[in-house]
Amino acid sequence: MKNMKILVTGTDGYIGVLLASILQNRGHSVIGLDTGYYRSGLLYGEEEKPLPMIRKDIRHITEQDLIGYDAVVHLAELSNDPLGQLNPKVTFEINHLGSVDLARKSKRVGVPRFIYASSCSVYGVGINGDIKTEISETYPQTAYAQCKVLVERDVSKLADKDFSPTFLRNATAYGPSPRMRFDIVLNNLAGLAWTSHEIKLTSDGTPWRPLVHVTDICEAITCVLEAPRSLIHNEIFNVGSTSENYQIRDIANIIAEVFPESRVSLGRKDSDNRSYRVSFDKIHQQLSSFRCRYDVRKGAIELRELFEQIELSKKTFNKIPFTRLKQIKELIGNQEIDERLFWRE
């Protein structure tokens, strides 16, 4: 499908800012929606094209806001496990109830496609080294992951001949974005290597994680938007590449090769039991136009080149907006948002 009118929620975010630009460059009409928690977190550059924006919390979206779109791409949630654990009740209010309400309203006003950014974190714990597929049982370990499972369950029930939801279980993202995140594993370790010459792990490095470059996530979303309905209707796709499952210590060692002036130090085995490997065969087989263009080594090299270009300092690396949990705590502490994460008047 070409020349679509698309609402992208979360366009001030790490993925959303890149996705909006990519979709615009492909000829689509894009409107962004974001409440603005992270709009002060700009690492480099600006959006390539000015983006029409709706400044709203997803809990305040009305049906009127959703009329006339060919698709909604929903990214705007509390964005990782530590942030989700800050106040699980509010996490469920935003990530579960808010997302399902957005889908229901989209359906009621006739939006035909709804793409939901889920996460491979729904798999939680691998058993006996098994490789998780889209039909594997889920074992969510956190409020963030539990909400992903609940949204998938509830929104899939809305699917009918006029409303096609698709669920993209993204692997752990990495790579540069103007709205940078340094609280995800590869970005964090690469930033540490550059600014402190130490790649310091908080665990013993044995847990498994699948990783995917942020632009490959954008590519998957674009492929789903433009694919025939029969290929994506009420489907779940793991987003990544099966070859890109790593133990955390292997990620650290690759970064050490790209940043040879740094050294790796391991922590101890901790209480976090999340560890899973994932198969990404389905998306490559069912959506022939999709492929991952990056691996971890290439992504680490790209990050080093960016850090050199912008002369990344330790002060910039540690800026609060680049770590989601710190930013929300800062906004609460400054009384800019309340305990339910609504902006104060």
C-alpha positions in Angstrom: 0.0 0.0 0.0 1.4 3.3 -1.1 0.7 6.9 -0.1 -1.0 6.1 3.2 -2.0 8.5 5.9 -0.4 7.1 9.1 -0.6 8.1 12.7 2.6 7.1 14.6 2.5 7.3 18.3 5.7 7.9 20.2 7.4 10.1 17.6 9.6 11.8 20.2 11.0 8.4 21.0 14.0 6.4 20.0 12.3 4.4 17.3 9.5 6.8 16.4 11.7 9.7 15.3 13.5 7.5 12.8 10.3 5.7 11.7 8.5 8.9 10.9 11.3 10.1 8.7 11.6 6.8 6.9 7.8 6.7 6.2 7.8 10.3 4.9 10.7 9.5 2.6 8.7 6.6 1.2 5.9 9.0 0.2 3.5 8.4 3.1 1.7 11.2 5.0 2.7 10.9 8.6 1.3 12.6 11.7 3.0 12.1 15.0 1.6 11.8 18.5 3.6 12.1 21.7 3.1 13.4 25.2 6.6 14.8 25.2 8.4 13.1 28.2 11.7 12.8 26.1 11.5 15.8 23.8 14.6 17.4 25.6 16.7 14.3 24.8 18.3 15.2 21.4 21.7 13.7 20.9 22.3 15.0 17.3 20.6 16.5 14.3 17.0 17.2 13.9 14.2 15.5 12.1 14.7 15.6 8.3 11.3 17.0 7.6 8.9 18.9 10.0 6.4 16.5 11.4 2.8 17.5 12.1 2.3 16.6 15.8 -0.6 15.9 18.2 0.6 16.6 21.8 -1.4 14.2 23.9 -1.1 11.4 26.4 -2.5 8.2 24.8 -4.9 8.0 27.7 -6.5 11.3 26.3 -6.8 10.3 22.7 -10.4 10.6 21.3 -12.0 9.0 18.4 -12.0 12.4 16.7 -8.2 12.3 16.8 -8.2 9.0 14.8 -10.5 9.7 11.9 -9.2 9.5 8.4 -6.1 7.3 8.9 -5.1 4.3 6.9 -3.0 2.9 9.7 -2.0 3.5 13.3 1.5 2.5 14.4 1.6 2.3 18.2 5.0 2.8 19.9 4.0 5.2 22.7 4.3 3.2 26.0 6.5 3.2 29.0 9.4 1.7 27.3 11.4 -0.8 29.3 11.4 -3.2 32.2 13.0 -0.9 34.9 10.6 2.0 34.0 7.6 -0.4 34.0 8.5 -1.5 37.5 8.6 2.0 38.9 4.8 2.0 39.3 3.3 -1.2 37.9 -0.3 0.1 38.4 0.4 3.1 36.2 2.3 0.9 33.7 -0.8 -1.3 33.3 -2.9 1.8 33.0 -0.8 3.2 30.1 0.7 0.2 28.4 -2.2 -2.2 28.7 -5.5 -0.3 29.1 -4.3 2.8 27.1 -3.1 0.7 24.2 -6.2 -1.5 24.0 -8.4 1.6 24.2 -6.4 3.2 21.4 -7.0 0.1 19.2 -10.8 0.0 20.0 -11.2 3.6 19.1 -9.2 3.1 15.9 -11.5 0.3 14.9 -14.6 2.2 15.7 -13.6 5.1 13.4 -12.6 2.7 10.6 -8.8 2.6 10.7 -8.1 -0.6 8.8 -4.6 -1.4 10.1 -3.1 -1.3 13.6 0.5 -2.2 14.1 1.6 -2.8 17.7 5.2 -2.7 18.9 5.4 -5.7 21.2 8.7 -7.2 22.5 10.6 -10.4 22.7 10.7 -9.8 26.4 7.3 -11.6 26.5 9.3 -14.9 26.3 11.0 -14.1 29.6 12.8 -17.3 30.5 14.0 -20.0 28.1 13.7 -23.6 29.2 16.5 -26.0 28.5 18.0 -23.7 25.9 14.9 -23.8 23.6 14.4 -21.3 20.8 11.3 -19.3 21.1 8.9 -18.9 18.1 5.7 -17.0 17.8 3.7 -20.0 19.0 5.8 -20.6 22.0 4.3 -20.1 25.5 5.2 -16.8 26.9 6.7 -16.3 30.4 6.7 -12.5 31.1 8.8 -11.6 34.1 7.9 -7.9 34.5 5.0 -5.5 34.4 6.3 -4.2 31.0 6.3 -7.7 29.5 3.0 -8.7 31.1 1.4 -5.7 29.5 2.7 -6.7 26.1 1.1 -10.1 26.4 -2.2 -8.6 27.5 -2.3 -6.1 24.7 -1.7 -8.8 22.1 -4.5 -10.9 23.7 -7.0 -8.2 23.8 -6.3 -6.4 20.5 -6.2 -9.7 18.6 -9.9 -10.2 19.6 -10.8 -7.0 17.8 -9.6 -8.4 14.4 -12.2 -8.8 11.7 -12.7 -8.2 8.0 -12.3 -4.4 8.5 -9.7 -4.2 11.2 -6.2 -5.9 10.9 -3.9 -5.7 13.9 -0.3 -6.9 13.6 2.0 -7.5 16.5 5.7 -7.1 16.1 7.8 -8.7 18.9 11.0 -6.7 18.5 14.3 -8.0 19.8 16.3 -5.7 22.0 17.1 -2.6 19.9 20.4 -0.9 19.4 21.9 1.7 17.1 22.0 5.5 16.8 18.9 7.7 16.9 18.6 11.5 17.3 16.4 10.6 20.4 19.0 8.3 21.8 18.7 5.7 24.4 21.7 4.7 26.5 19.7 2.4 28.7 19.6 -0.6 26.3 22.4 -3.1 26.4 24.5 -2.5 23.3 24.2 1.3 23.3 25.0 1.4 27.0 28.1 -0.8 26.8 29.4 1.0 23.7 28.9 4.4 25.5 30.7 3.1 28.5 33.6 1.8 26.3 33.9 5.2 24.6 33.6 7.5 27.7 35.2 5.4 30.5 37.2 2.7 28.6 35.5 0.1 30.7 32.7 -2.3 29.6 31.2 -3.0 32.9 28.5 -5.7 33.2 26.2 -5.8 36.2 25.6 -9.6 35.7 27.9 -12.5 35.0 27.1 -12.1 31.3 25.5 -15.5 30.8 21.9 -14.4 29.9 20.8 -14.7 26.3 19.2 -11.8 24.4 18.3 -11.4 20.7 19.3 -8.0 19.3 18.1 -6.0 16.3 19.1 -2.6 14.9 16.6 0.2 15.3 16.4 0.8 11.6 15.7 -2.9 11.0 12.7 -2.4 13.3 11.6 0.5 11.2 12.0 -1.6 8.1 9.8 -4.4 9.6 7.1 -1.8 10.4 7.3 -0.4 6.9 7.1 -3.9 5.3 4.0 -4.7 7.4 2.3 -1.4 6.4 2.9 -2.0 2.7 2.2 -5.8 2.7 -1.0 -7.4 1.4 -3.6 -7.7 4.2 -3.6 -11.5 3.8 0.0 -11.7 5.0 -0.3 -9.5 8.1 -3.9 -9.8 9.4 -3.8 -10.6 13.1 -0.3 -12.0 12.8 2.5 -12.0 15.4 6.1 -11.6 14.0 9.3 -11.8 15.9 11.5 -9.0 14.5 15.2 -9.7 14.2 17.5 -12.3 12.8 18.0 -15.8 14.3 21.8 -15.4 14.0 21.6 -12.4 16.3 21.0 -14.2 19.6 23.9 -13.5 22.0 25.0 -14.0 25.5 25.6 -10.6 27.1 29.3 -11.4 27.6 29.6 -12.0 23.9 28.1 -8.6 23.2 30.7 -7.1 25.6 33.5 -8.9 23.9 32.5 -7.7 20.4 32.3 -4.1 21.7 35.8 -4.6 23.2 37.1 -5.5 19.8 35.6 -2.4 18.3 36.7 -0.2 21.2 40.2 -1.8 21.9 41.2 0.8 24.4 38.5 -0.6 26.8 38.4 -3.6 29.0 35.5 -5.9 30.0 34.6 -6.6 33.6 31.9 -9.1 34.7 29.5 -8.8 37.6 27.9 -11.6 39.5 24.9 -13.7 38.7 21.9 -11.8 40.0 18.2 -12.3 40.7 17.1 -11.3 37.1 16.4 -14.7 35.5 15.4 -13.3 32.1 17.2 -15.2 29.4 15.8 -16.3 26.0 16.8 -17.1 22.5 14.4 -16.4 19.6 13.7 -17.7 16.1 13.0 -15.0 13.5 12.3 -17.3 10.6 8.6 -16.4 10.2 9.0 -12.8 9.3 11.7 -13.5 6.8 9.6 -16.3 5.2 6.3 -14.5 5.2 7.4 -11.0 4.4 9.9 -11.6 1.6 10.8 -7.8 1.4 12.1 -7.8 4.9 15.7 -8.5 5.9 18.0 -7.3 8.6 20.9 -5.2 7.4 22.9 -5.0 10.6 24.6 -7.4 13.0 26.0 -6.5 16.4 29.5 -5.9 15.2 28.4 -3.6 12.4 26.2 -1.8 14.9 29.0 -1.3 17.3 31.2 0.1 14.6 28.4 2.5 13.6 28.1 3.7 17.2 31.9 4.3 17.4 31.8 6.4 14.2 28.9 8.4 15.7 30.7 9.0 19.0 33.8 10.2 17.1 31.7 12.5 14.9 29.8 14.2 17.7 32.7 13.9 20.2 30.5 12.2 22.8 31.5 13.2 26.3 30.9 11.4 29.6 28.6 14.3 30.5 26.5 13.9 27.4 26.4 10.1 27.8 25.0 10.5 31.3 22.4 13.1 30.4 19.1 12.2 32.1 16.8 12.1 29.1 18.9 9.3 27.5 17.8 6.9 30.3 14.1 6.5 30.4 13.7 5.7 34.1 15.9 8.6 35.2 13.9 11.0 33.0 10.6 10.0 34.4 11.9 10.3 38.0 13.3 13.7 37.2 10.0 14.9 35.8 8.2 13.6 38.9 10.8 15.1 41.2 10.5 18.5 39.5 6.7 18.2 39.8 6.3 18.6 36.1 4.3 15.3 36.0 2.2 13.7 38.7 2.4 10.2 40.1 0.1 8.9 37.3 2.5 10.5 34.8 0.1 13.2 33.6 1.6 16.6 33.0 0.7 19.1 35.7 -1.1 22.3 34.5 
